Amino acid sequence: MRKIEHIGIAVKDLQTSNLLFEKLFGVPAYKEEEVASEGVKTSFFMNGPNKIELLEATTPESPIAKFLEKKGEGIHHIAFDVEDIVAEIERLKAEGFTVLNEIPKRGADNKLVAFLHPKGTNGVLVELCQEMRNE
């Protein structure tokens, strides 16, 4: 894990939250995107070298909808940038972590992603992110 890639925040209403974070950071979101396979709409903000991802559920069955139902709005996950997501998944499995996606999937912001179960990471949902390569 090379660095924190972003912090994901679950929100009830993306447009309302975009306005709030625009006021907070003094800049608008640089990107909005829907990831239909995850039932989520996202927006991204830069704050210095740090990236914040806001996530709104688009279906009642999505992980974000379930999170909001259980815990309300707030920090959903911390994502870490990795060079080789497949190798990192194997390394973490060997270390005893429970990987929720043994095969990386396409996520937002041109990334391959996989998640670690929060029960094995002190209650924090950890996301692994690898920039998708054009091949």
Phi, psi and omega in degrees: 000120188270325181191168171289125180276315175194168172246127181263132181238123177281132180228153179283321184226113186297316183295317177297316181291325176301317179297318178299311183288332175296317176295318182298312185267343181079013177217151177282166173302141179269350182199140169234145185203145173254136174245091186301323182297337179256357181063046185216147169248138183232157167222154184234137176238143171257138174225097189062229179275002186260144181244136176242132177248124173263138184232125176243135177290141174250351176222151180293342181269354185292153177304326180291319177300316180294320178299311181299321179298318183281314192241346184081185182293150177152189182297125181259318182202163170242128182254139179243136176284132176230151180285315185226098187296324179296314178296321180292322175300313180297318179298315183290324174299317179296332178278356176098005178283149176268116180265126182281334179231096181290337174250119181302148179236164180287128177244194179284164172061036176061043183238149163269138185225156171208153184238149172258140181294132183294341178297334180262003183229044178054037175084004181258125174285119181254130177250136172261135182231130172234131176302131178288135181263142174277116182239000000 
